[in-house]
Amino acid sequence: MRFFKKTVIDFIGKRNLWYFVSSAMMLVGMLSLAFKGINLGIDFRGGTEVIVAFATPPQISDVRTAMRASGLGASEIKTYGTSDNALIIRTTEQGQGSTLINRIVGSLQQGMPTNPSTLLGSSEIFPKIGKELRQNALYAIVWSFVAILLYIAIRFKFVYGLGAVIAIVHDVFTTFGFLSILDGVIPGLNLEITTEIIAAFLTLIGVSVNDTVVIFDRIRENEKIHRSLSLGEIMNKSLNETLSRTIITSGTIFVVLMVLLFFGGEVNRGFAFTMGFGILTGTYSSIYVASAIVLDWSLWSKKKS
């Protein structure tokens, strides 16, 4: 099945424009990371998280007053999901066993006796564990880059591996940056960095490199068939030939992620949004970044030699 019958889009000829677009997206994201930062979940920073449902929609100020009475006034308080009755309360403090959790629940019951609350869930991560999780998450992403570089360098050439890794770094940094920009902007969408979000990034890396390898395979095939064409012409031809497959594959994944985003519940929203945004950037970089890097590197090497 082909989504497009035949296209003759000049992807490579306008690569300088797309270099500028990619650089601008990464710059905006990095500025947000530098000034706004990223919201780490308690998985990585350590702390205690409590999810509480009230009989009627509570006022955040009343909850804050109740928490302050128990010495936890600096806690982070947000609505949970789409319901106005549920709140998620996070604090960087830890307690032995359920001591701190009971303290939070007790302070709410005492401070808001006319609006009874029910504990829906809780979790606790100690700072040392959070630090280890941060390091392991970073190692997982970095080693995935190294593995992809080696795999593509062996299967194709080193420059192809370099182009694929630069495209993936582009995807990761752009997605991280826009998570920072959009965190707290969209109601009901929690974009703090958790282990689920890291899993989304690792999945994104796999999907993106798979799409890039398909394009590189077609380039290699066309180099053998169309020996009279330049590398730029072969790349344009290959990108047009694989465009239908790219759109169908990425589009199918994107539709599933949108269903998960809107109907998958609070727990899955962050993962689905991150993957959905990443699929868009990954598809874009596979077409406009990876091959362009390979071409410019090849032209530079040829000119130098």
N, C-alpha and C positions, 0 to 999 in steps of 0.2 A: 504493500500500500504506500502511495506517495501523496504527501500532503500538497506539495506543489509539483506540477507536471515537469516544468523546466524553468530554471531561473538563471539569469546572467548578471547577478549582482556583483559589483566591484568591491568586495570586502577588503582586499589588500591595498588597493589604490588609495583609499582614504584612511589608511592606518594611522597617520599622524593626528588626524582629528580624533580618532578613538583613543590614542595615547593620551591626548589632552583630557578627554572625558573621564578616562580611568584615573588619571592623576588627580583630577578635581574631586572625584568621588572619594578617593582614598584620603586626600587632604582634608576634606570636610569631616570625614569620619575620625581622623587622627586628632583634629582640633577639638572635636567633641570629647574624645577620650582624654585629651590633655586637660581640658577645662571643666568638663562635667563629670568625667570619670565613668566607670562602669560599676553597676550595682551587683556586688557579689552576694550570692546566697549564703546561708549559714553553712552549706556544704563546704565552702572554701574559707570563710572567715571565722567560723566557730560561733556558737550562740545557741539560743533556745527559741523555738518557733511554736506558737500556739494558735490554733484555728478555733474560733468561738462563734456560735450562732446565738443570736438574741431573739426574744419573743417578738419584739418590734424593732424597726430600724433605729439603731442607737446614734447619738450624737458623738462625734469623735472627741469633742472637748470634754464630754462627761466621762468617756473611757480614759482619756488622758488624766483627768483629775483623779479617777479611781486608781490608776496605775501609779501616779505620783505619791499617793498616800502610802503605798507599799515600797517606795524608794525606787520605782522603775519608770520614772517620768520620762526618761530619755528613750524609751522604747519606740520602735517604728510601728505605726498602726495604719493599716490599709484595708479597704474593702476587699472581700474575697469573692471572686467570680462575679456573676451578674446579679446576685442577690444583695439587697441593701441590708439584710439582717445579719450577714456573716462578716466577721473581721478576721484578719490575720495579724497577729502581734508578734514582733520579733525583738529580741534583746540580745546584746552581746554577752550577757551574764550566763553562767552555768550553775547548776545546783546538783547536789548529790541525788541520784535517782529521780524521783518525781517531786522533790522538795520545791524547786523553783516553779514548776508547772502548777502545783497545788497553790503556791503563793499567788501566782497570777490569777488563777481561777477564783481564789478566795477574795482577792482584792476587788474583782469585778462584782462578785455577789454582795460584798459588803458596801461597796461604793454605789451600786446601782440596784438596790433591792426591788424597785418597782418594774425592772426590766430583766427578768431572769435569763441566765445564759446557760448554754450547754457546750461542753467541750467536744469538738468534732475530731480533732487530731492534734498531735504534738510531735516534735522531734528535737533532738539535742546533739550538737556536734562540738567537740572540744577543740580549742585553737590548734593544738599540735596536729590533730587529725586533719583539720582544715588546711594547714600549711602543707602537709604531705599530699593532700588531694590536689592542691594548686600546682605543686611541682610535678606530680604524675600526669596531670592534664597537659601541662606544657611539654613534658617529655613525649607524650603520646602524639601531639601535633607535630613537633619537630622531627621525631623519628619517622612519622608518616611521610613528611617531605623528603627525607633522605632515602627511604625505601622507594618512593615513586621516582626520584631522580635516577637511582641505580637501575631500576627496572626498565625505564624508558630509554636510558642511555645504552643498556645492553640490547634491548629489542630494536632500537632505531640507531640514533647517534646521540652523543652527549648534548649537542645543542638542542635536540628535541626534548630531552629531559629537562634542560634548563628552561625552555619555553613553557613546558607544562607546569613546572614548580613555580615560576613567576606568576603564571595565570592563577594557580591555586592560592598563592600568597595574596594576590589581588583579591580573590574571593573572600578569604578569611578576614583580611583587614577591613575590607569594605563592609562586610556583614557585621563584624564586631563594632565598627564605627556607627553604623545605623541602628544597632541595638542600643548603643549609648544615647543616640539622638532621640529615639522613640520611646525610651524607657520612661514610664510615668505619663506619657502623652495620650496613649490610647486607653480609655477606660476598660477595666476588666481584663487587661492583658499584662501579665507579669513577665517582664523581660530580664529579670535578674539572672546572673550566670550561675547555673547549677550543673550537676553532673548530667542531667538530661540535655542541657544546651551544649555541653561539650560533646555528648554523643551525636547531637545534630551536626556539629562541625565536622566530626570524623566521618559521618555518613556523607556529608556534602563533599568532602575531599574525594571519597571513593567514587561518587556519582560524576563529579566534574572531570576527574582523570579518565574515567571510562569513556566519556564523550570525546575528550581530547585524543585518546588513543585511536578511536574509530576514525577521526579526521586524519590523523597522522598515517594510519594504514592506507587510507585512500590516496593520500599524497604519494606514498611510496609506490603504490600500484601504478599511479598515473605517470610517475617519473620513468618507469620502465616502458610504458606504452607510448607516451608522447615525448619522445626524446628531443624533438625540435623546439618544444616550448620552453620558455624561461621558467625559473622556479616560482616567480610571482604568478605567472599565468597558470601554472599547474596547481598552485594553492587555491587560486580563485575557482578553478574548475572543480577541485575536490570539495571545497566548502559548499559550492552550489549543489553538487551531487549528493552530499550528506545532509543538506539543510532539512529536507523533509523528515529524515530519520531523527535528526536532532530535535525538531519541534514536536514530533509525535511522542518521543521518549520523555523529554522534559515536560511537555504539556500534560501527559498522563500522570506523572508523579506530582506535578503542581496541583492538578485537580483533586487528587486524593488528599494532599496536604491541606487544601482549603476545606474539604469536608471535615477533616480532623480538627482544623482550627475552629470551625463554627459549631461542630456537633460533638467533638471529642472530649469535652469537659475541661475544667480548669487545669488539671494536671498536664494535659497534652498541648495546651495552647502555645506555650513558649517554644516547645520543640517544633511544632508545626509551623509557627511563624518564622522561626530561624531557618528551618529547612526550605520553606517556601521562598523567602527572600534570597537564600543562598542558591537555590535552583536557578533563579533569574540571573544572578550575577555569574554563576558557573556556566550557564548556557552562553551568556554574552562573552565571557572571557575565552571560552573554547573557540568561538568564532572569530573574535576581533583581537585577542591578545596573544594567545599561544603561538599561532602560525605566524603572526606578524613579527614576534620576537625571533623566531627561527629564521625568517627571511632576512631581517636586518642584520642579524649576527652572521649569517652566511655571506651576505653582500660585503659586510665589513671585513670578514676573514679573507674573502677572495681579493678585495682591493688591497688589503695589507700584504698578501702574499705576492 
